[in-house]
């Protein structure tokens, strides 16, 4: 199984750009402006997984075929616009880890190196990493394993 090392430049929302490293995603024009986002308006980041056919202009977890942990409310979304309470909110400066355990098909997240517990069980489909960024001018950087992960615990 080939694991990702960078974002696929062909599979992204038209509002997002990926830098030359393939690891930084920038929002070029969807959502509120950075000034409005800095005031807490429409600052949403979602981190998760999706199937190949997922709508890439929607947040992870809002539609069938995707799941995601959202920073604005700490909820976990799975194939629905209604999320379940999961973990703390997150924002600028936080490091969020997302782990799919292929041995037992579970998904868990970490915040700043702390395991938040299992978010999803019985993942059966082939999925791909995805992020949603609804903050115009905002950006995120990912680590697919080329650098040491902040979370050093056991993934089981």
C-alpha positions in Angstrom: 0.0 0.0 0.0 1.4 3.4 -1.0 0.9 6.1 1.6 0.8 9.7 0.5 3.9 11.9 0.7 2.3 15.2 -0.6 -1.1 16.5 -1.7 -2.3 15.5 -5.1 -2.4 18.7 -7.1 -5.2 17.5 -9.3 -7.6 16.6 -6.5 -8.5 19.8 -4.7 -11.1 22.5 -4.5 -10.7 25.3 -7.0 -10.4 27.8 -4.0 -7.2 26.1 -2.7 -3.7 26.2 -3.9 -0.8 23.9 -2.9 2.8 25.2 -2.7 5.8 23.7 -4.5 6.6 21.4 -1.5 3.2 19.8 -1.9 2.7 20.2 1.9 1.2 23.6 2.4 -2.4 24.4 1.4 -3.6 28.0 1.0 -7.1 29.3 0.7 -7.2 31.7 -2.2 -10.8 32.8 -2.1 -13.4 30.9 -0.3 -15.0 31.9 3.0 -14.5 35.2 4.9 -11.4 37.3 4.6 -8.4 36.8 6.9 -9.3 39.9 8.8 -12.9 38.6 9.5 -11.5 35.2 10.3 -9.1 36.7 12.8 -12.2 38.0 14.6 -13.6 34.5 14.8 -16.0 34.7 11.8 -16.2 31.6 9.6 -12.9 30.2 10.7 -13.3 26.5 10.0 -10.6 23.9 9.4 -11.5 20.3 8.9 -9.1 17.4 8.9 -10.0 13.9 7.8 -10.4 11.3 5.1 -12.6 11.0 2.0 -13.4 8.5 -0.7 -12.3 9.3 -4.2 -15.7 10.5 -5.3 -16.2 13.0 -2.4 -17.1 16.6 -3.2 -13.9 18.5 -2.7 -15.7 21.8 -2.3 -17.3 20.7 0.9 -15.8 20.3 4.4 -14.6 16.8 5.4 -17.4 14.8 6.9 -20.3 16.9 5.7 -21.2 14.6 2.8 -21.4 10.9 2.1 -17.9 9.4 1.6 -16.0 11.6 4.0 -15.3 12.2 7.7 -13.5 14.9 9.6 -12.7 16.6 12.8 -13.5 20.4 12.8 -11.5 23.0 14.7 -14.2 25.6 15.2 -16.4 23.4 17.3 -14.4 20.2 18.1 -17.0 18.0 16.5 -16.5 14.9 14.4 -18.5 14.7 11.2 -19.2 11.5 9.3 -21.2 11.7 6.1 -23.5 14.4 7.5 -23.7 18.1 8.3 -24.5 17.2 11.9 -21.4 16.5 14.0 -20.9 14.7 17.3 -18.9 16.1 20.2 -15.4 14.7 20.0 -12.5 16.8 21.1 -11.4 20.4 21.9 -11.6 23.1 19.3 -8.3 24.0 17.5 -6.9 26.9 15.6 -3.7 28.8 14.7 -0.6 27.3 16.3 -2.2 23.9 17.2 -0.8 20.7 15.7 -3.5 18.2 14.9 -2.6 14.6 14.1 -4.9 12.3 12.2 -4.2 8.5 12.3 -6.0 5.8 10.5 -5.0 2.5 12.1 -5.0 0.0 9.2 -4.8 -3.0 11.6 -8.2 -2.4 13.2 -9.7 0.2 10.9 -10.1 2.9 13.5 -9.4 6.7 13.2 -8.1 8.8 16.1 -6.8 12.4 16.3 -4.3 14.1 18.5 -4.0 17.7 19.5 -0.5 19.0 20.3 0.7 15.5 20.8 -2.2 14.3 23.1 -4.3 11.4 21.9 -8.0 12.4 21.8 -9.3 8.8 21.6 -11.0 6.9 18.8 -13.3 9.0 16.6 -14.4 6.3 14.2 -14.5 2.5 13.9 -15.0 0.0 11.2 -13.7 2.1 8.3 -14.1 -0.2 5.3 -13.6 1.9 2.2 -10.4 3.1 0.5 -9.9 6.6 1.7 -7.6 9.5 1.1 -6.4 12.3 3.4 -8.3 15.5 3.0 -8.6 18.9 4.6 -11.1 21.7 4.4 -10.1 25.3 4.9 -12.9 27.9 5.0 -10.8 31.0 5.9 -9.8 33.2 3.0 -6.0 33.8 3.2 -5.6 31.0 5.7 -3.1 28.1 5.3 -2.1 24.9 6.8 1.0 22.7 6.5 0.9 18.9 6.7 3.4 16.2 7.6 2.8 12.9 5.9 5.8 11.4 7.7 8.8 13.0 6.2 9.5 14.6 9.6 9.0 13.2 13.1 5.4 13.3 14.3 4.5 15.3 17.4 2.6 12.3 18.8 5.0 9.6 19.8 2.4 7.2 21.4 1.3 3.8 20.2 -1.2 3.9 17.3 -3.0 0.8 18.6 
